Amino acid sequence: MTAETGSRRVTLITGASGGIGADLARIFARNGHDLALVARSRDRLNALAAEIEATGRPRPLVFVHDLASPMSSEDLVSDLAMAGASVEILVNNAGYGLNGAALELDRAGQTGIVDLNVRSLTDLTLRLAPGIVAVRGKILNVASVAGFLPGPGMAVYYATKAFVVSFSDALGQELRGSGVTVTCLCPGFTATDFQARAGMDPKMAAAVPSMSAMAVAEDGYRGVMAGRRRVVPGLMNKFAVAILPFVPNLALLPLIQAMQMRRRS
Ligand SMILES: NC(=O)c1ccc[n+]([C@@H]2O[C@H](COP(=O)([O-])OP(=O)(O)OC[C@H]3O[C@@H](n4cnc5c(N)ncnc54)[C@H](OP(=O)(O)O)[C@@H]3O)[C@@H](O)[C@H]2O)c1
């Protein structure tokens, strides 16, 4: 059996063990979607699955994978097939960044960002898209406001999110008329574990105005279900994305660099 032919139709959410992904899982479950959750932290995934089951919904399938590893997509698709699940909605949410100058940060840590935010998202999408087309499902890719500008002080992360914005727009266009929509969720600063993993100073991170993961996830859910091409949660973030194309890089790049370097632990 392939993942496309399984009888249990699920919304697959990557990076569901915390932050935006966990809140997306809660919202999808609340709205009657059967779920498959993926991340590295087994205990946190199981706790979330139990929380959702306690609300009277079917217990989500839980798959533990390090999606930054090259075989993970193939292994995950095989796990789904073994569980008799087919993916109707794919939520590519797992991601991380590292704060600091590219030449000073750990090289493997930075190529790992590309592996997770770009390679894994692309591989999973290409593997699962035929099955999603067959059931006229949906794809939600989590990018960032960072996808709309270069990010000195967090260079690799910003570049990976530019890829996600571009890939989502292009794939959405290619799938027009197929019944499948591709939505790109572009949050700005959101209070999650993201900042700690990125190596940001907790005091600096706490001082930045941020949205809650739940508010971002709610916007994302509404957007994907409405088949919107792009969702930018929050007025400030919408404003930033609207004016960024008109700000010259000469002015923008030193500003972003100073902002990112100030946030470093
Ligand atoms: N927070 C923000 O300010 C912000 C802003 C814009 C965009 N975003 C984007 O939003 C998405 C979710 O981030 P978040 O803010 O919710 O951060 P988070 O709280 O750190 O959650 C990240 C999720 O990704 C999972 N993950 C990380 N590395 C993984 C790996 N190698 N394999 C599998 N799963 C992995 C984590 O689970 P495990 O650790 O258990 O694996 C966790 O479930 C990311 O794509 C991020 O780039 C965040």
The ligand as an SDF file (V2000), in Angstrom:
LIG
                    3D

 48 52  0  0  0  0  0  0  0  0999 V2000
    8.6080   32.0170   16.2380 N   0  0  0  0  0  0  0  0  0  0  0  0
    8.7960   32.9390   15.3100 C   0  0  0  0  0  0  0  0  0  0  0  0
    9.1010   34.1230   15.6170 O   0  0  0  0  0  0  0  0  0  0  0  0
    8.6060   32.5930   13.8570 C   0  0  0  0  0  0  0  0  0  0  0  0
    8.4700   33.6500   12.9320 C   0  0  0  0  0  0  0  0  0  0  0  0
    8.2920   33.3440   11.6000 C   0  0  0  0  0  0  0  0  0  0  0  0
    8.2680   32.0320   11.1730 C   0  0  0  0  0  0  0  0  0  0  0  0
    8.4130   31.0240   12.0860 N   0  0  0  0  0  0  0  0  0  0  0  0
    8.4040   29.6480   11.5720 C   0  0  0  0  0  0  0  0  0  0  0  0
    7.3600   28.9300   12.1980 O   0  0  0  0  0  0  0  0  0  0  0  0
    7.6560   27.5380   12.1690 C   0  0  0  0  0  0  0  0  0  0  0  0
    7.4000   26.9500   13.5500 C   0  0  0  0  0  0  0  0  0  0  0  0
    8.3220   27.5460   14.4540 O   0  0  0  0  0  0  0  0  0  0  0  0
    7.9490   27.8970   15.9620 P   0  0  0  0  0  0  0  0  0  0  0  0
    8.0650   29.3530   16.1230 O   0  0  0  0  0  0  0  0  0  0  0  0
    6.6930   27.2190   16.3410 O   0  0  0  0  0  0  0  0  0  0  0  0
    9.2270   27.2510   16.6870 O   0  0  0  0  0  0  0  0  0  0  0  0
    9.3570   26.0720   17.7720 P   0  0  0  0  0  0  0  0  0  0  0  0
    8.4530   26.3390   18.9210 O   0  0  0  0  0  0  0  0  0  0  0  0
   10.8260   25.9540   17.9940 O   0  0  0  0  0  0  0  0  0  0  0  0
    8.7960   24.7970   16.9940 O   0  0  0  0  0  0  0  0  0  0  0  0
    9.5400   24.1970   15.9630 C   0  0  0  0  0  0  0  0  0  0  0  0
    8.9610   22.8320   15.6810 C   0  0  0  0  0  0  0  0  0  0  0  0
    9.7680   22.2140   14.6690 O   0  0  0  0  0  0  0  0  0  0  0  0
   10.2160   20.9550   15.1790 C   0  0  0  0  0  0  0  0  0  0  0  0
   11.5400   20.6360   14.6500 N   0  0  0  0  0  0  0  0  0  0  0  0
   12.6750   21.3380   14.8120 C   0  0  0  0  0  0  0  0  0  0  0  0
   13.6990   20.6890   14.2440 N   0  0  0  0  0  0  0  0  0  0  0  0
   13.1830   19.5340   13.7410 C   0  0  0  0  0  0  0  0  0  0  0  0
   13.7530   18.4380   13.0560 C   0  0  0  0  0  0  0  0  0  0  0  0
   15.0640   18.3840   12.7620 N   0  0  0  0  0  0  0  0  0  0  0  0
   12.9470   17.4030   12.6880 N   0  0  0  0  0  0  0  0  0  0  0  0
   11.6220   17.4460   12.9940 C   0  0  0  0  0  0  0  0  0  0  0  0
   11.0330   18.4610   13.6210 N   0  0  0  0  0  0  0  0  0  0  0  0
   11.8120   19.4950   13.9970 C   0  0  0  0  0  0  0  0  0  0  0  0
   10.2550   21.1260   16.6880 C   0  0  0  0  0  0  0  0  0  0  0  0
   10.0980   19.8820   17.3410 O   0  0  0  0  0  0  0  0  0  0  0  0
   11.2880   18.9820   17.9490 P   0  0  0  0  0  0  0  0  0  0  0  0
   12.2500   19.9170   18.6010 O   0  0  0  0  0  0  0  0  0  0  0  0
   10.5390   18.0870   18.8720 O   0  0  0  0  0  0  0  0  0  0  0  0
   11.8510   18.2490   16.7860 O   0  0  0  0  0  0  0  0  0  0  0  0
    8.9920   21.9480   16.9090 C   0  0  0  0  0  0  0  0  0  0  0  0
    7.8690   21.1060   16.9270 O   0  0  0  0  0  0  0  0  0  0  0  0
    9.1090   27.4230   11.6980 C   0  0  0  0  0  0  0  0  0  0  0  0
    9.1500   27.0710   10.3390 O   0  0  0  0  0  0  0  0  0  0  0  0
    9.6470   28.8380   11.8850 C   0  0  0  0  0  0  0  0  0  0  0  0
   10.7000   29.1290   10.9900 O   0  0  0  0  0  0  0  0  0  0  0  0
    8.5870   31.2850   13.4180 C   0  0  0  0  0  0  0  0  0  0  0  0
  1  2  1  0
  2  3  2  0
  2  4  1  0
  4  5  1  0
  4 48  2  0
  5  6  2  0
  6  7  1  0
  7  8  2  0
  8  9  1  0
  8 48  1  0
  9 10  1  0
  9 46  1  0
 10 11  1  0
 11 12  1  0
 11 44  1  0
 12 13  1  0
 13 14  1  0
 14 15  2  0
 14 16  1  0
 14 17  1  0
 17 18  1  0
 18 19  2  0
 18 20  1  0
 18 21  1  0
 21 22  1  0
 22 23  1  0
 23 24  1  0
 23 42  1  0
 24 25  1  0
 25 26  1  0
 25 36  1  0
 26 27  1  0
 26 35  1  0
 27 28  2  0
 28 29  1  0
 29 30  1  0
 29 35  2  0
 30 31  1  0
 30 32  2  0
 32 33  1  0
 33 34  2  0
 34 35  1  0
 36 37  1  0
 36 42  1  0
 37 38  1  0
 38 39  2  0
 38 40  1  0
 38 41  1  0
 42 43  1  0
 44 45  1  0
 44 46  1  0
 46 47  1  0
M  CHG  2   8   1  16  -1
M  END
$$$$
